[in-house]
Amino acid sequence: MHIYHQPSALLQRLIQFDTTNPPGNVAECIAFINEILRDAGIETKLISKAPERPNLVARLAGQGQAPPLLLYGHVDVVTTVGQNWQHPPFAGKIVDDFLWGRGALDMKGGVAMMLSAFIRAKTCNLSPPGDIILAVVCDEETGSNFGARFLVEEHPELFKGVRYAIGEFGGFTFTIGNKTFYPIQVAEKQMCWLKATVRGMGGHGSMPVRGGAMAKLAKFLRQLDQNRLPVHITPVPREMINIIASTNGGFMGFLTRMLNLPLFTDRILDCIGAPGRLFDSMLHNTVTPTVIKGSEMVNVIPSEISVGLDGRLLPGFQPDDMLRELRKIIDNDVELELMHYWEGPGKPDMGLFSTLTGILREAEPGSVPIPLLLSGVTDSRFFSRLGIQTYGFLPMPLPAGFDFSRLIHAADERIPVAAIEFGTNAIYQVFSRFGTTPARI
């Protein structure tokens, strides 16, 4: 076996390519993937909007008894600038049974699982029910204009007939009570970026201004920090909460089920502490201030300050809903402007869900797969335009206390080595089992 057919070795090499986006130079990384696929006897296509940002598409022939299955993932990663890492972020070191590096979780780890399973299917002469398509895209972290969006808009014929896809995120374990849960992403929130602007008297920095733009900004940020937007119980989180509650039973089950009652939701979230982070963003539209622009000089008091707001809408909601909810918690003199909105996927097609849950139950008896609404956005929002339902299915058994969500885009991003092999095996099992009659929730 080629060393790069082993998922951990493959991930190490993928991490060693600095594919930070921007600038998003992934050509060498994609060329490496192209080489190992061709060495395995797999035909590939390189399709690009810009030379330094190619996308790779490969296909394994199936029996024609089911629609094609799509696997897709991105190899671009976010910056490490200003972060203090214990181990170099582009070394791909294995330390204490973890593989460290930028992209280990988001999402070169998932790409390594997909690639390894895809190559294994070829070398083992697997004859799947339908064709399997692998798409490795170059640009997800900065809007997908060179990646999935480009492929969907300019080359939709590559995905003709596809009904289901495997992508990010989902499959990471968490524990409530004494039960291990595997969330499988079937839905995601919608991107709704806003700009807030406050104005006031400007002037020379040596002559302080009271009640100016800075004071208004401070009040605005405090209002965002101290107030949640209203509770909304949408179908996927409701089902997820009900399964967790019925699985645990007792007081923990009762407390969990109360999350589905809007009158008590926020009080329960405040009571349960850290576990509440998993549910909080699934039960509210959210706004996070991220970028502040004010004075260009230390000695100039700004008369205008703008704040970039990363807003995320629940499925079925529109930007006007976000603006209306924000207006109830902020002052009228804060101006709000919609900067960017991407509509998310529609009602989830659950036809492959039981197949995926069966694979996880076999791999880890006693575990409980559940549907997940992702608080972020993925390339699913583009593939959904072609009628493709994405499942976030990158199974990763995680040790107790390992905070998956806090390591994504952060320093010391890492993945357990054993989880990479587990996820590869789970994805490989999908190849023989897809082709289920669709159902909806």
C-alpha positions in Angstrom: 0.0 0.0 0.0 1.2 3.5 -0.9 2.0 5.4 2.3 -0.5 8.1 1.3 -3.3 5.6 1.2 -3.1 5.6 5.0 -5.4 8.4 6.2 -3.1 9.8 8.9 -0.1 9.9 6.6 -2.2 11.6 4.0 -3.5 14.2 6.4 0.0 15.0 7.6 1.1 15.7 4.0 -2.1 17.8 3.3 -1.4 20.0 6.4 2.1 20.6 5.2 0.8 22.6 2.2 0.2 26.1 3.4 -3.2 26.8 1.8 -4.2 29.8 3.9 -7.0 31.7 2.2 -6.5 34.4 1.4 -4.5 34.2 -0.8 -5.7 30.7 -1.3 -2.9 29.2 -3.3 -3.8 25.5 -3.3 -2.3 24.5 -6.7 0.5 22.4 -5.1 -1.9 20.7 -2.7 -4.4 19.8 -5.5 -1.5 18.6 -7.7 -0.4 16.3 -4.9 -4.0 14.9 -4.6 -4.2 14.5 -8.3 -1.0 12.5 -8.4 -2.0 10.0 -5.8 -5.4 9.5 -7.4 -3.9 8.9 -10.8 -1.3 6.6 -9.3 -4.2 4.5 -8.0 -5.6 4.3 -11.5 -8.4 6.9 -11.0 -9.2 9.4 -13.8 -9.4 13.0 -12.6 -10.4 16.5 -14.0 -8.8 19.8 -12.9 -11.2 22.7 -13.3 -10.3 26.2 -12.4 -11.5 29.8 -12.5 -8.0 30.9 -11.7 -4.7 29.0 -12.3 -3.6 29.1 -8.7 -7.0 27.8 -7.5 -7.9 24.5 -9.3 -10.6 22.2 -8.2 -10.4 18.4 -8.7 -13.2 16.1 -9.7 -12.8 12.3 -9.9 -15.4 9.5 -10.5 -15.6 5.8 -9.7 -18.1 3.9 -11.8 -20.9 2.0 -10.1 -23.6 -0.5 -11.0 -26.1 2.2 -12.1 -28.7 0.9 -9.5 -28.7 4.2 -7.6 -28.1 7.9 -8.3 -24.4 9.0 -8.0 -23.1 9.8 -4.5 -21.0 13.0 -4.1 -18.2 13.5 -1.7 -16.8 17.0 -1.4 -14.4 18.9 0.8 -12.2 21.9 0.7 -8.4 22.2 1.2 -8.1 25.9 1.8 -7.7 26.9 5.5 -8.0 30.1 7.6 -5.0 32.1 8.8 -2.8 31.3 11.8 -1.6 34.9 12.1 -1.6 36.1 15.7 -2.2 32.7 17.2 0.1 31.0 19.7 0.5 27.3 18.7 2.1 24.6 20.8 3.3 22.9 17.6 3.9 24.5 14.2 0.6 24.8 12.4 1.9 23.5 9.0 4.1 20.6 10.2 1.5 18.0 10.6 3.1 16.5 13.8 1.7 13.6 15.7 2.0 14.3 19.4 0.2 12.4 22.2 -1.9 10.5 19.7 -3.2 13.7 18.1 -2.3 15.0 14.7 -1.8 18.8 15.0 -2.1 21.4 12.4 -4.2 24.0 10.6 -7.0 22.1 8.8 -6.8 19.0 10.9 -10.5 19.5 11.7 -11.6 22.1 9.1 -11.3 20.4 6.8 -8.2 18.6 5.6 -9.0 15.8 8.1 -12.3 15.2 6.3 -10.7 15.4 2.9 -8.1 12.8 4.0 -10.9 10.5 5.1 -12.8 10.9 1.8 -9.6 10.4 -0.3 -8.5 7.3 1.6 -12.0 5.7 1.4 -12.2 6.6 -2.3 -8.8 5.1 -3.1 -9.6 2.0 -1.0 -12.8 1.5 -3.1 -10.7 1.6 -6.3 -7.9 -0.7 -5.1 -10.4 -3.2 -3.6 -12.4 -3.2 -6.8 -15.6 -2.2 -5.0 -18.7 -2.1 -7.1 -21.0 0.5 -5.5 -24.7 0.8 -6.2 -24.1 4.0 -8.2 -21.2 6.2 -9.3 -19.1 7.9 -6.6 -18.0 11.4 -7.4 -15.2 13.1 -5.4 -14.8 16.9 -5.6 -11.9 18.6 -3.8 -12.5 22.3 -3.9 -10.1 25.2 -3.5 -12.1 27.9 -1.9 -14.6 27.6 0.9 -13.3 29.9 3.7 -13.8 33.1 1.7 -17.0 32.6 -0.1 -16.5 29.7 -2.5 -16.4 31.9 -5.6 -13.5 29.9 -7.0 -14.7 26.6 -5.5 -18.2 25.1 -5.1 -20.1 28.1 -6.3 -18.0 28.2 -9.5 -18.5 24.4 -10.1 -22.3 24.6 -9.4 -22.8 27.6 -11.6 -20.4 26.9 -14.5 -20.2 23.0 -14.5 -23.4 21.6 -13.1 -23.2 18.7 -15.6 -20.5 17.2 -13.4 -23.2 16.5 -10.7 -26.1 15.4 -12.9 -28.4 13.0 -11.1 -26.8 13.4 -7.7 -29.3 13.3 -4.8 -27.1 12.9 -1.8 -23.6 14.2 -0.8 -21.2 13.7 2.1 -19.5 16.9 3.3 -18.7 18.8 6.4 -19.5 19.0 9.4 -20.9 16.3 11.6 -20.0 13.0 13.2 -18.0 14.5 16.1 -19.0 12.9 19.3 -20.2 14.5 22.5 -21.5 13.1 25.8 -24.5 14.0 27.8 -25.1 11.9 30.9 -23.4 8.6 30.1 -24.5 8.5 26.5 -22.3 9.2 23.4 -24.1 11.0 20.6 -23.1 11.3 17.0 -24.7 14.4 15.4 -25.1 14.1 11.6 -25.5 17.4 9.9 -28.7 17.6 7.8 -29.3 21.3 7.8 -27.4 24.6 8.4 -28.0 28.2 9.2 -27.8 31.0 6.7 -25.2 33.7 6.3 -26.6 37.2 7.0 -23.8 39.7 7.3 -24.7 43.2 8.5 -23.0 46.5 9.1 -23.9 48.7 12.1 -23.0 52.3 12.2 -22.9 54.8 15.1 -22.2 58.5 14.8 -21.3 61.3 17.2 -19.2 64.4 17.7 -15.6 64.0 16.5 -12.5 66.1 17.4 -9.0 66.2 18.7 -8.0 63.3 20.9 -6.7 65.7 23.6 -10.3 67.1 24.1 -12.5 64.2 25.3 -16.0 63.9 24.0 -18.7 62.5 26.2 -21.6 60.5 24.6 -19.9 60.4 21.2 -19.6 57.5 18.7 -17.3 55.5 21.0 -19.8 55.7 23.9 -22.6 54.7 21.6 -20.5 51.8 20.3 -19.8 50.6 23.8 -23.5 50.6 24.6 -24.3 48.8 21.4 -21.8 46.1 22.0 -23.0 45.7 25.6 -26.6 45.3 24.3 -25.5 42.5 21.9 -23.5 40.8 24.7 -26.3 40.9 27.3 -29.3 40.0 25.1 -30.1 36.9 23.1 -32.4 37.2 20.1 -35.8 35.4 20.5 -36.0 31.6 20.8 -37.1 29.6 17.7 -37.6 25.9 17.7 -37.1 24.6 14.2 -37.7 21.0 13.2 -34.1 19.6 13.2 -33.1 20.9 16.7 -36.5 19.8 18.0 -35.9 16.2 16.9 -32.3 16.3 18.1 -33.4 17.5 21.6 -36.2 14.9 21.8 -33.8 12.1 21.0 -31.3 13.2 23.6 -34.0 13.7 26.2 -35.6 10.3 25.6 -32.2 8.6 25.6 -31.0 10.0 28.9 -34.3 10.0 30.7 -34.6 11.1 34.3 -33.9 14.6 35.4 -31.3 15.2 32.7 -33.8 14.1 30.1 -36.5 16.3 31.6 -34.1 19.3 31.6 -33.1 18.7 28.0 -36.7 18.4 26.8 -37.5 21.7 28.4 -35.2 23.3 25.8 -38.1 22.8 23.3 -40.3 25.1 25.3 -39.4 28.7 24.4 -40.6 30.1 27.7 -37.9 28.1 29.5 -35.2 27.7 26.8 -32.9 30.5 27.7 -33.1 29.8 31.5 -32.2 26.2 30.8 -29.3 27.2 28.6 -27.9 29.4 31.4 -28.3 26.6 33.9 -26.4 23.9 32.0 -23.3 25.9 31.2 -20.8 24.7 28.7 -23.1 22.0 27.1 -25.5 24.8 26.3 -23.2 26.2 23.7 -24.1 23.3 21.5 -27.8 24.2 21.6 -27.7 28.0 21.9 -27.0 28.9 18.3 -29.4 26.2 17.0 -32.3 27.9 18.9 -31.7 31.5 18.0 -30.8 33.7 15.2 -27.4 35.1 16.2 -25.2 38.2 15.6 -21.6 38.4 16.5 -19.6 41.7 16.2 -16.3 40.9 14.4 -14.7 44.0 12.6 -14.6 47.6 13.9 -13.6 50.5 11.8 -13.2 54.0 13.3 -10.5 56.6 13.3 -7.3 56.1 11.3 -5.2 58.1 13.8 -4.8 57.8 17.6 -5.2 61.6 18.0 -8.5 61.8 16.1 -11.8 61.1 17.8 -14.0 59.4 15.2 -17.4 60.9 14.3 -18.4 57.6 12.7 -17.7 54.0 13.7 -18.9 50.9 11.8 -19.1 47.3 13.1 -19.2 44.2 10.9 -21.8 41.8 12.3 -21.6 38.1 11.5 -25.3 37.3 11.5 -26.6 33.7 11.2 -30.2 33.0 10.4 -32.1 29.8 11.2 -33.7 27.9 8.3 -36.8 29.5 7.0 -35.9 33.0 8.3 -35.1 36.1 6.2 -32.8 39.2 6.7 -35.9 41.3 7.6 -36.5 38.9 10.6 -33.0 39.5 11.8 -33.3 43.3 11.5 -36.6 43.3 13.3 -35.3 41.2 16.2 -32.2 43.3 16.5 -34.2 46.5 16.7 -35.9 45.2 19.9 -32.6 45.1 21.8 -30.6 48.0 20.4 -31.0 51.8 20.3 -32.7 53.5 17.4 -29.6 55.7 16.6 -27.7 52.5 15.5 -28.0 52.3 11.7 -28.2 48.7 10.3 -27.4 47.8 6.8 -27.5 44.3 5.1 -24.2 43.5 3.5 -24.4 39.9 2.4 -27.1 37.2 2.5 -26.8 33.7 1.2 -30.0 31.6 1.3 -29.4 28.2 2.9 -30.6 24.8 1.8 -34.3 24.0 2.1 -36.2 21.3 4.0 -33.8 18.3 4.5 -34.2 15.1 2.5 -33.6 12.4 5.1 -33.4 9.5 2.7 -29.9 8.5 3.5 -30.1 9.3 7.2 -31.0 5.8 8.4 -28.1 4.3 6.4 -25.6 6.6 8.1 -27.0 6.0 11.5 -26.8 2.2 11.0 -23.2 2.5 10.1 -22.4 4.5 13.2 -24.4 2.1 15.5 -22.4 -0.9 14.1 -19.1 0.9 14.5 -19.8 2.0 18.1 -22.6 -0.1 19.7 -24.5 1.9 22.2 -23.9 5.2 20.5 -26.8 7.4 19.5 -26.8 9.2 16.1 -28.9 12.4 16.0 -29.7 15.0 13.3 -27.8 18.3 13.5 -28.5 21.8 12.5 -25.0 23.4 11.9 -24.6 26.9 13.3 -22.2 27.8 10.5 -22.5 27.5 6.7 -20.8 25.2 4.3 -20.7 24.6 0.6 -24.0 22.7 1.0 -25.8 26.0 0.2 -24.4 25.9 -3.3 -24.9 22.1 -4.0 -28.5 22.4 -2.7 -29.3 24.5 -5.8 -28.8 21.3 -7.8 -31.2 19.4 -5.6 -28.4 17.8 -3.6 -28.9 17.0 0.1 -25.6 17.2 2.0 -25.0 15.2 5.1 -22.2 16.3 7.4 -20.7 12.9 8.0 -17.1 12.9 9.1 -17.3 10.6 12.0 -14.8 11.4 14.8 -14.9 9.7 18.2 -13.5 12.4 20.5 -12.1 11.9 24.0 -14.0 13.4 27.0 -13.3 17.1 27.5 -12.1 17.6 23.9 -13.8 20.8 22.8 -14.2 20.4 19.1 -15.9 23.7 18.4 -13.3 25.8 20.2 -10.4 24.4 18.1 -11.9 25.2 14.7 -10.2 28.3 13.3 -8.2 28.5 16.5 -4.7 27.7 17.8 -3.7 24.1 18.4 -6.3 22.7 16.0 -5.8 18.9 16.1 -7.6 15.6 15.6 -7.1 12.2 17.4 -5.2 9.9 15.0 -7.7 7.1 15.8 -10.6 9.3 14.7 -9.1 9.7 11.2 -9.1 5.9 10.6 -12.6 5.6 12.2 -14.0 8.2 9.9 -12.4 6.7 6.8 -13.9 3.3 7.6 -17.4 4.8 8.2 -17.3 6.7 4.8 -16.1 3.5 3.1 -19.1 1.7 4.5 -21.4 4.3 2.9 -20.1 3.3 -0.6 -21.8 -0.1 -0.4 -25.1 1.1 1.2 -26.3 4.3 -0.4 -29.4 4.4 -2.6 -32.2 4.7 0.0 -35.8 5.9 -0.8 -36.0 9.5 0.2 -38.0 10.8 3.2 -38.5 14.2 4.6 -38.9 15.8 8.0 
